[in-house]
Amino acid sequence: MQEASAYRQEVSLRHAPPEVETTSAGFLHANIELIRKAQIVVANLDPFRGPDPDRGTAFELGYAHQLSKKHLRESS
């Protein structure tokens, strides 16, 4: 599990824009700004580390819904 978590963090850091602070708070604020700018949000709601979707994805989808953004939910 730790290996997968480290890989996800490495990938996230690699793809973060240079101006994004690479902390949890930095990613949160960057994601919120990207959702605000988006015309549509696509979310994968497959179970992640248990029976439920990823909590971060659920938050992002809920935030997009609150902003009345179009959203597409995908799951296997």
Summary of the structure (lengths in Angstrom):
residues: 76
radius of gyration: 13.2
end to end distance: 21.9
largest distance: 36.5
contacts: 162
relative contact order: 0.15
helix: 53%
strand: 16%
